[in-house]
Amino acid sequence: MTRRFRTQALLACLLVLPAMASAGDRTVRNDRRSSTDQLSRGWLGPGPSPVELVRSHQKPLPADKQAASLANAIDLCVESNMYDLDAPGAAVAVVLDGETIHERGYGLKYRGGSDEVNADTIFRIGSVTKQMTAAAVMQQVELGTVDLDDPVTDYIPGFSVGGRWPADRITVWHTLTHTSGFPDYINSIGGVGEGALTRWAGRQNSVGHQAPPGSDYNYANPNFMLAGLVAERASVVPYRDLFKQNLWEPAGMHDTTFEPQEVINGDNYALGHTWDPGSQREYTIGPRDSDYWAVGPAGMAFSNVGDLARWALLLMDGGAPILSQRSTATMQHPHQTLHLTPDRFYGYGIFIEEYRGLDVRQHGGNVTGFGTYLLWVPERRFVVALVTNVDQSLYEAAYCIVNRTLDPPLIPAPDLTTDPATWKRYEGDYLTTEADGTQYEGTVYLSDGQLFIRGDNPDNPGE
């Protein structure tokens, strides 16, 4: 009998997004692909973040740098990670005890250019946008216009999905915790303009969910697209205006926006860089590229490290002036286990984890051409905000900075092994569903005292 299970693809949440530079933006290269070609390789996700990866990749400072100043140590963390990723530029802000102790830019705004990144340079921040979408929803909860336990269909009448479980079983809470059962797949971008989210939602009636809403965690960008639409409908304000007026401006985040033209007018922005293994070329991404309004609440905002640090401090310090202390605490509560390790959870747009005895809040943002990592430790009022212009975040630098600044003790990883005598029960044939809904068959079997999986490569069936 074939069993059914879902593979948690937290480390590779892929979203198809075009990546073509606009004529009005600065470009480095003249070679441009058609939008059809670009649809094959864009992505949007939280990036690598499990503590186990960080532990295995953490690099010690060279002996000649051990006595260096903290600022130099932070610089080395960032520059080492940039070198590993071949990133043209990056920026960092570090806050300790509520005060900024280091803030600077590194490298270039675009490869081959001469404009240097500084601490105010604007980057796309990808999925770090999700916690801001959650905050917009929580504002409506405080106003009494949204109840997290209500089905999303109360706010989006006529919304429907395909498959076995109807849309009216999806609550607002499910969207904020990635537990709606929605696959991480977007079958319609929805174009631009204030109706883009509504148009996208109206085309979901053929998308079958992977599991009953509320039954399991699966990181999926459509969850926060739905949450953004709920906030838009409840407030009767287009979400791009809502975020600017009710979140970012009151929080003092004056450089954060969804609007490419605002970024261009400010004339201090980085171009993204993404490598296409097929053509063996690097392409640059300008502010107008991938400007998909429907995807905005899931990861299309622009910001800089100063604004991101202000945002994290606001969440640590009780939420004023945009949220109540209760709402900010609710956003950072460990609502949903990730089914990865016992100490990793998801709040509302925020990962919660224990790292070397520290209570850490964090989220990465990987969008075509850009990588962001925002991490904070409430007990120390400590923040690390990192941005770069390649499509992988500087997460290794983030934890390197945690180690150099807070010097947490080394704590052995928990023993998560299981008794080999119990492994036989896992043998059998499985139908595997990836985060984006792709399905393929696999077999789990024992051989020479080891447990193996043999299955089709979903990219090359039969392999």
Secondary structure as the mmCIF struct_conf table of DSSP 4:
data_model
#
loop_
_struct_conf.conf_type_id
_struct_conf.id
_struct_conf.beg_label_comp_id
_struct_conf.beg_label_asym_id
_struct_conf.beg_label_seq_id
_struct_conf.end_label_comp_id
_struct_conf.end_label_asym_id
_struct_conf.end_label_seq_id
STRN STRN1 ARG A 3 ARG A 6
HELX_RH_3T_P HELX_RH_3T_P1 LEU A 10 ALA A 12
TURN_TY1_P TURN_TY1_P1 ALA A 23 GLY A 24
BEND BEND1 ASP A 25 ASP A 25
BEND BEND2 VAL A 28 VAL A 28
HELX_RH_AL_P HELX_RH_AL_P1 SER A 35 GLN A 38
TURN_TY1_P TURN_TY1_P2 LEU A 39 ARG A 41
STRN STRN2 LEU A 44 GLY A 45
BEND BEND3 PRO A 48 PRO A 48
HELX_RH_AL_P HELX_RH_AL_P2 VAL A 51 HIS A 57
HELX_LH_PP_P HELX_LH_PP_P1 PRO A 60 PRO A 62
HELX_RH_3T_P HELX_RH_3T_P2 ALA A 63 LYS A 65
TURN_TY1_P TURN_TY1_P3 GLN A 66 ALA A 67
BEND BEND4 ALA A 68 ALA A 68
HELX_RH_AL_P HELX_RH_AL_P3 LEU A 70 LEU A 85
TURN_TY1_P TURN_TY1_P4 ASP A 86 ASP A 86
BEND BEND5 PRO A 88 PRO A 88
STRN STRN3 GLY A 89 LEU A 96
TURN_TY1_P TURN_TY1_P5 ASP A 97 GLY A 98
STRN STRN4 GLU A 99 GLY A 107
STRN STRN5 LEU A 108 LEU A 108
BEND BEND6 LYS A 109 TYR A 110
TURN_TY1_P TURN_TY1_P6 ARG A 111 GLY A 112
HELX_LH_PP_P HELX_LH_PP_P2 ASP A 115 ASP A 115
STRN STRN6 GLU A 116 GLU A 116
HELX_LH_PP_P HELX_LH_PP_P3 VAL A 117 VAL A 117
TURN_TY1_P TURN_TY1_P7 ALA A 119 ASP A 120
STRN STRN7 ILE A 122 ILE A 122
STRN STRN8 PHE A 123 ARG A 124
HELX_RH_3T_P HELX_RH_3T_P3 GLY A 126 VAL A 128
HELX_RH_AL_P HELX_RH_AL_P4 THR A 129 LEU A 143
TURN_TY1_P TURN_TY1_P8 GLY A 144 GLY A 144
BEND BEND7 THR A 145 THR A 145
TURN_TY1_P TURN_TY1_P9 LEU A 148 ASP A 149
BEND BEND8 ASP A 150 ASP A 150
STRN STRN9 PRO A 151 PRO A 151
HELX_RH_3T_P HELX_RH_3T_P4 VAL A 152 ASP A 154
TURN_TY1_P TURN_TY1_P10 TYR A 155 TYR A 155
BEND BEND9 ILE A 156 ILE A 156
TURN_TY1_P TURN_TY1_P11 PRO A 157 GLY A 158
STRN STRN10 GLY A 162 GLY A 162
BEND BEND10 GLY A 163 TRP A 165
HELX_RH_3T_P HELX_RH_3T_P5 ALA A 167 ARG A 169
STRN STRN11 THR A 171 THR A 171
HELX_RH_AL_P HELX_RH_AL_P5 VAL A 172 LEU A 176
TURN_TY1_P TURN_TY1_P12 THR A 177 HIS A 178
BEND BEND11 SER A 180 SER A 180
BEND BEND12 ASP A 184 ASP A 184
BEND BEND13 ASN A 187 ASN A 187
BEND BEND14 VAL A 192 GLY A 193
TURN_TY1_P TURN_TY1_P13 GLU A 194 GLY A 195
HELX_RH_AL_P HELX_RH_AL_P6 ALA A 196 ALA A 201
TURN_TY1_P TURN_TY1_P14 GLY A 202 ARG A 203
TURN_TY1_P TURN_TY1_P15 ASN A 205 SER A 206
STRN STRN12 GLY A 208 GLY A 208
BEND BEND15 GLN A 210 ALA A 211
TURN_TY1_P TURN_TY1_P16 PRO A 213 GLY A 214
BEND BEND16 SER A 215 SER A 215
HELX_RH_AL_P HELX_RH_AL_P7 ASN A 221 SER A 235
TURN_TY1_P TURN_TY1_P17 VAL A 236 VAL A 236
BEND BEND17 VAL A 237 VAL A 237
HELX_RH_AL_P HELX_RH_AL_P8 TYR A 239 PHE A 243
HELX_RH_PI_P HELX_RH_PI_P1 LYS A 244 TRP A 248
TURN_TY1_P TURN_TY1_P18 GLU A 249 GLY A 252
TURN_TY1_P TURN_TY1_P19 HIS A 254 ASP A 255
STRN STRN13 THR A 257 THR A 257
BEND BEND18 PHE A 258 PHE A 258
HELX_RH_AL_P HELX_RH_AL_P9 PRO A 260 GLY A 266
TURN_TY1_P TURN_TY1_P20 ASP A 267 ASP A 267
STRN STRN14 TYR A 269 TYR A 269
HELX_LH_PP_P HELX_LH_PP_P4 ALA A 270 LEU A 271
STRN STRN15 GLY A 272 ASP A 276
TURN_TY1_P TURN_TY1_P21 PRO A 277 GLN A 280
STRN STRN16 ARG A 281 ILE A 285
TURN_TY1_P TURN_TY1_P22 PRO A 287 SER A 290
HELX_RH_3T_P HELX_RH_3T_P6 TRP A 293 VAL A 295
HELX_RH_AL_P HELX_RH_AL_P10 GLY A 296 GLY A 299
STRN STRN17 PHE A 302 SER A 303
HELX_RH_AL_P HELX_RH_AL_P11 VAL A 305 MET A 316
TURN_TY1_P TURN_TY1_P23 ASP A 317 GLY A 318
TURN_TY1_P TURN_TY1_P24 ALA A 320 ILE A 322
BEND BEND19 LEU A 323 LEU A 323
HELX_RH_AL_P HELX_RH_AL_P12 GLN A 325 MET A 331
TURN_TY1_P TURN_TY1_P25 GLN A 332 GLN A 332
BEND BEND20 HIS A 333 HIS A 333
STRN STRN18 GLN A 336 THR A 337
BEND BEND21 HIS A 339 THR A 341
TURN_TY1_P TURN_TY1_P26 PRO A 342 ASP A 343
STRN STRN19 ARG A 344 TYR A 346
BEND BEND22 TYR A 348 GLY A 349
STRN STRN20 PHE A 351 TYR A 355
TURN_TY1_P TURN_TY1_P27 ARG A 356 GLY A 357
STRN STRN21 LEU A 358 VAL A 367
TURN_TY1_P TURN_TY1_P28 THR A 368 GLY A 369
STRN STRN22 PHE A 370 VAL A 377
HELX_RH_3T_P HELX_RH_3T_P7 PRO A 378 ARG A 380
TURN_TY1_P TURN_TY1_P29 ARG A 381 ARG A 381
STRN STRN23 PHE A 382 THR A 388
BEND BEND23 ASN A 389 ASN A 389
STRN STRN24 VAL A 390 VAL A 390
BEND BEND24 ASP A 391 GLN A 392
HELX_RH_AL_P HELX_RH_AL_P13 TYR A 395 LEU A 406
HELX_LH_PP_P HELX_LH_PP_P5 PRO A 408 LEU A 410
HELX_LH_PP_P HELX_LH_PP_P6 PRO A 412 PRO A 414
HELX_RH_3T_P HELX_RH_3T_P8 PRO A 420 TYR A 426
STRN STRN25 GLY A 428 THR A 433
TURN_TY1_P TURN_TY1_P30 ALA A 435 ASP A 436
BEND BEND25 GLY A 437 GLY A 437
STRN STRN26 GLN A 439 SER A 447
TURN_TY1_P TURN_TY1_P31 ASP A 448 GLY A 449
STRN STRN27 GLN A 450 GLY A 455
STRN STRN28 ASN A 457 ASN A 457
TURN_TY1_P TURN_TY1_P32 PRO A 458 ASP A 459
STRN STRN29 ASN A 460 ASN A 460
TURN_TY1_P TURN_TY1_P33 PRO A 461 GLY A 462
#
